[in-house]
Amino acid sequence: MTSVEKLRLGVNIDHVATLRNARGGALPDPLRAAQLAQNAGADGITAHLREDRRHILDADIDGLMALLQVPLNFECAATDEMQAIALRHKPHAVCIVPEKREERTTEGGLNVAADENKLADFIAPLREAGSRVSLFIGAEEGQVRSSARIGAAVIELHAGAYCDFHAEGRFVERDNELKRLADMCTLGHSLGLEVHVGHGLTFDTVKPVAALPEVRELNIGHFLIGEAVFMGLPAAIAEMRRLMDEARA
Ligand code: PXP
């Protein structure tokens, strides 16, 4: 693999649904956002069907499966209900995330190392159904190695700490986090895993991550949807794409 390999941008549309659900009703429509994102150059759409249905709803997943020409990355917790939904739809990718009902967003990564057998059993039918299984994990060696051992195709490394340290002006800690991400990208790639990174990325934080040569995809949501209020979704996606390409060049 060379550093010029194109980095994919997955656009997470959850927070269009957050806004819709704040009022009830149908607007703003996450499917319209997905269509716009696709037209603006998103390489994939990510949607997280949470157990409490706080943003994306089951009908949104039905609609996305019918609408999208780009791949759907279906994010969900490792529950029987979500497995059944994923098996019904057979999306391109299923990204397994930890979920706590009281959290505001996905705060940490999966503890794959502690749950290897359970997660291996959970992902086997998804793999057999043809979905690429991705595990959302912290940038920790044990988690990366466990993910490879249980047969995941993809790991998505949690960039939250790196982004938070940047926002707080704690640049030494930020750079340590970036180094951890870089090391775990290298390890994951060497173990045959496809490596994605996501959570909390912004125009200010995306380039050092996009420059990591083993990263194949970034999944970005909250910032892009927020920025869309000011500059429009297509322009926000185009600017993110430009920064990613610049970092990759
Ligand atoms: N990747 C995963 C696995 C996620 O759970 C999320 C949302 O929490 C994202 C990427 C996107 O994060 P953000 O909305 O902060 O850009």
Boltz pocket constraint, residues with backbone or C-beta under 6 A from the ligand:
constraints:
  - pocket:
      binder: B
      contacts: [[A, 12], [A, 48], [A, 75], [A, 95], [A, 97], [A, 105], [A, 106], [A, 136], [A, 156], [A, 197], [A, 198], [A, 199], [A, 200], [A, 201], [A, 219], [A, 220], [A, 221], [A, 222], [A, 223]]
      max_distance: 6.0
